[in-house]
Amino acid sequence: MTDTRVAAAAAPSDMSEGMSYLSTLPQRVVRVYMPLVMIVIVLLFPFYWMVITAVKPKEHLLDLDKHNPYWTWSPTLEHINDLLFKTDYPLWLWNTMFIAVSATVLSLVASVFAAYAITRIRYRGAQWVGGAIFLSYLVPPSILFIPLSTVVYQYGLFDTPFALILTYPTILIPFSTWLLMGYFKTIPYELEECALIDGASRWQILTKIILPLAVPGLISASIFCLTLCWNEFIYALTFINSTENKTVPVAILSAFTDGDQYRWGSLMAGALVGSLPLVVLYAFFVEHYVSAMTGAVKE
Amino acid sequence: MFKNLGSSRNFLGLMFMLPAAAFLLLFLVYPLGLGIWLSFTDAKIGTPGQFVGLDNYEWIVGDSKFQTAVFFTIFYTVVASAIKFAIGLYLALLLNKHLPFKAIVRAVVLIPFIVPTVLSAIAFWWIFDPQFSIVSWTLRQMGLIDGNINFLGDAWNSRYSVIFANVWRGVPFIAISLLAGLQTVPPSLYEAAVLDGATPWQMFIKITYPLLTPIIAVVMTFSVLFTFTDFQLIKVLTNGGPAGATELMATMSYNTAILGGRIGEGSAISTAMVPFLLAAIMVSWFGLQRRKWQAGGTDD
């Protein structure tokens, strides 16, 4: 009798832990924690290496035997200083940000309208259009960049930020439309019917009812779009020629690969500073990132 | 009549679709068609080019560089995707266990996916440095090797090195997506299986894997697609070298069309990727996808 009472008392805490009470601590250490720690170390090591290289004095970088390469006791900001004040890095960072934000805003506006039309206005052929948009998500930039470069040239956009601001949406719109369609579908149709009966127009319904309710989806879509733009390389490499218009990933590669032995410090500092804005953004919106990523996959 | 138009569903739908459709038609559909057309011409940078039929294709098929690129693209895709899938699934299963600081661990795992590929590829470039590689140094200190490993200077070493970097970049995406799938599996199934005396392996094979197949199909389709069309990693790490050993079809088309100025031949190379892509999508989609009822879902 006491046994059942004890079991009943223990039940809630067991429920919350699933079936983990079936394995002992040493078992868990070997089967779960050790492999997990190893994988996490491998996943994070390149970043650690990036950070430590960026703050090491120049003479330590190329002398692994005299100074322990894994740590430095005399961190220096000279690489980051060189980067920010002796190169065009701030300009490249600004270009990247400007292009990413503009392309994201354009794509979000277009995607909101498209997703709303496909899920709610349901015009003739809406389903087919939805499918076509998903298919366009599967068209990779690496088979488009050659013809696109001639198109960009024809439209007179070559070597301007607009070449990227107008082409990035082709990567972003399919993704964010698909994501927003999922969000819009979860908003009850009755809300819209009520508004329609009260005489609201489609525009009012969209701005006053749908968008406020889809804010989490909008945040997910926009930070994911920003990340994709920041990450984009092949278009930026092909469509931009002059140094002052380049984005960080492209500029950093051409600026510091001049054969200088000591370039590693500035390269790593550049990579670090270029990644930081995204990592900070990510730290604030982890849940939105995950839902954007898995949301697009689940549909 | 205009009022009538305004209230019509189809007209309204068309208006709402206009911005997205304009972008996709101008910068996606048109270039896609143009790319196929260009592959049948002898266009160079600055000249539109004449229709030359299948000349470009005949030329690339006979080119040994192209054959190597096709071989390595397939090798790269198959090997990297298989390893990514194995490690990603394993990591997802680990993360699905009851862990302390689970949210933080999950957030940390995803970092390689967030950081721009080019920037992390630069870090790998430094790690794979022929003289000052930290990996060589560590192995030397441990007494496992005598000389430095020539990571990017030898054909097969460089192939495995870029595959490693690709796996490193791709695992978080697969692991986190599969984790989301794992979290939808009802725990009661495992409880019932434990009561029936199932081993962990049996539970994985009979419950987890079948319920996960739909999401595995989608995730692996994307993974194969992005691996096959990869460009950034190779461009940064090896630029196709040594002697074309790590040239992918994407980097080869870039070198031919943009650096070499031979737009027609470059377009032929990138158009040649399309059938491979379709085949890869078909294999991962139909090969992996079981019927949806296994996930308890409907057929929509």
Chai-1 contact restraints between the chains, C-beta under 6 A:
chainA,res_idxA,chainB,res_idxB,connection_type,confidence,min_distance_angstrom,max_distance_angstrom,comment,restraint_id
A,E17,B,H98,contact,1.0,0.0,6.0,A-B,restraint_1
A,G18,B,H98,contact,1.0,0.0,6.0,A-B,restraint_2
A,G18,B,P187,contact,1.0,0.0,6.0,A-B,restraint_3
A,S20,B,H98,contact,1.0,0.0,6.0,A-B,restraint_4
A,V32,B,L94,contact,1.0,0.0,6.0,A-B,restraint_5
A,V32,B,K97,contact,1.0,0.0,6.0,A-B,restraint_6
A,L36,B,L94,contact,1.0,0.0,6.0,A-B,restraint_7
A,I39,B,L91,contact,1.0,0.0,6.0,A-B,restraint_8
A,L43,B,P112,contact,1.0,0.0,6.0,A-B,restraint_9
A,P46,B,S120,contact,1.0,0.0,6.0,A-B,restraint_10
A,P46,B,A123,contact,1.0,0.0,6.0,A-B,restraint_11
A,W49,B,A123,contact,1.0,0.0,6.0,A-B,restraint_12
A,M50,B,A123,contact,1.0,0.0,6.0,A-B,restraint_13
A,L62,B,F132,contact,1.0,0.0,6.0,A-B,restraint_14
A,L64,B,W137,contact,1.0,0.0,6.0,A-B,restraint_15
A,P69,B,I134,contact,1.0,0.0,6.0,A-B,restraint_16
A,A110,B,P19,contact,1.0,0.0,6.0,A-B,restraint_17
A,A110,B,A20,contact,1.0,0.0,6.0,A-B,restraint_18
A,F113,B,F16,contact,1.0,0.0,6.0,A-B,restraint_19
A,F113,B,P19,contact,1.0,0.0,6.0,A-B,restraint_20
A,A114,B,M17,contact,1.0,0.0,6.0,A-B,restraint_21
A,A114,B,A20,contact,1.0,0.0,6.0,A-B,restraint_22
A,A117,B,G13,contact,1.0,0.0,6.0,A-B,restraint_23
A,A117,B,F16,contact,1.0,0.0,6.0,A-B,restraint_24
A,A117,B,M17,contact,1.0,0.0,6.0,A-B,restraint_25
A,I121,B,R9,contact,1.0,0.0,6.0,A-B,restraint_26
A,I121,B,L12,contact,1.0,0.0,6.0,A-B,restraint_27
A,I121,B,G13,contact,1.0,0.0,6.0,A-B,restraint_28
A,Y123,B,R9,contact,1.0,0.0,6.0,A-B,restraint_29
A,Y123,B,N10,contact,1.0,0.0,6.0,A-B,restraint_30
A,Y123,B,G13,contact,1.0,0.0,6.0,A-B,restraint_31
A,R124,B,N10,contact,1.0,0.0,6.0,A-B,restraint_32
A,S136,B,L24,contact,1.0,0.0,6.0,A-B,restraint_33
A,S136,B,L28,contact,1.0,0.0,6.0,A-B,restraint_34
A,P140,B,T229,contact,1.0,0.0,6.0,A-B,restraint_35
A,S142,B,T229,contact,1.0,0.0,6.0,A-B,restraint_36
A,S142,B,F231,contact,1.0,0.0,6.0,A-B,restraint_37
A,S142,B,A250,contact,1.0,0.0,6.0,A-B,restraint_38
A,I143,B,S270,contact,1.0,0.0,6.0,A-B,restraint_39
A,I143,B,M273,contact,1.0,0.0,6.0,A-B,restraint_40
A,L144,B,P31,contact,1.0,0.0,6.0,A-B,restraint_41
A,I146,B,A257,contact,1.0,0.0,6.0,A-B,restraint_42
A,I146,B,G266,contact,1.0,0.0,6.0,A-B,restraint_43
A,I146,B,S267,contact,1.0,0.0,6.0,A-B,restraint_44
A,I146,B,S270,contact,1.0,0.0,6.0,A-B,restraint_45
A,P147,B,P31,contact,1.0,0.0,6.0,A-B,restraint_46
A,P147,B,L34,contact,1.0,0.0,6.0,A-B,restraint_47
A,P147,B,G35,contact,1.0,0.0,6.0,A-B,restraint_48
A,P147,B,L38,contact,1.0,0.0,6.0,A-B,restraint_49
A,L148,B,P31,contact,1.0,0.0,6.0,A-B,restraint_50
A,V151,B,P31,contact,1.0,0.0,6.0,A-B,restraint_51
A,T167,B,F27,contact,1.0,0.0,6.0,A-B,restraint_52
A,P169,B,F23,contact,1.0,0.0,6.0,A-B,restraint_53
A,T170,B,F27,contact,1.0,0.0,6.0,A-B,restraint_54
A,T170,B,L28,contact,1.0,0.0,6.0,A-B,restraint_55
A,I173,B,A20,contact,1.0,0.0,6.0,A-B,restraint_56
A,I173,B,F23,contact,1.0,0.0,6.0,A-B,restraint_57
A,W230,B,P116,contact,1.0,0.0,6.0,A-B,restraint_58
A,N231,B,P116,contact,1.0,0.0,6.0,A-B,restraint_59
A,F233,B,V118,contact,1.0,0.0,6.0,A-B,restraint_60
A,F233,B,Q232,contact,1.0,0.0,6.0,A-B,restraint_61
A,I234,B,F231,contact,1.0,0.0,6.0,A-B,restraint_62
A,T238,B,I258,contact,1.0,0.0,6.0,A-B,restraint_63
A,P249,B,P116,contact,1.0,0.0,6.0,A-B,restraint_64
A,P249,B,V118,contact,1.0,0.0,6.0,A-B,restraint_65
A,W264,B,W126,contact,1.0,0.0,6.0,A-B,restraint_66
A,L267,B,I122,contact,1.0,0.0,6.0,A-B,restraint_67
A,A271,B,L119,contact,1.0,0.0,6.0,A-B,restraint_68
A,A271,B,I122,contact,1.0,0.0,6.0,A-B,restraint_69
A,G274,B,L119,contact,1.0,0.0,6.0,A-B,restraint_70
A,S275,B,V115,contact,1.0,0.0,6.0,A-B,restraint_71
A,S275,B,L119,contact,1.0,0.0,6.0,A-B,restraint_72
A,L278,B,I114,contact,1.0,0.0,6.0,A-B,restraint_73
A,Y282,B,I114,contact,1.0,0.0,6.0,A-B,restraint_74
A,V286,B,A107,contact,1.0,0.0,6.0,A-B,restraint_75
A,T294,B,S177,contact,1.0,0.0,6.0,A-B,restraint_76
A,T294,B,A180,contact,1.0,0.0,6.0,A-B,restraint_77
A,V297,B,S177,contact,1.0,0.0,6.0,A-B,restraint_78
A,V297,B,V218,contact,1.0,0.0,6.0,A-B,restraint_79
A,V297,B,V219,contact,1.0,0.0,6.0,A-B,restraint_80
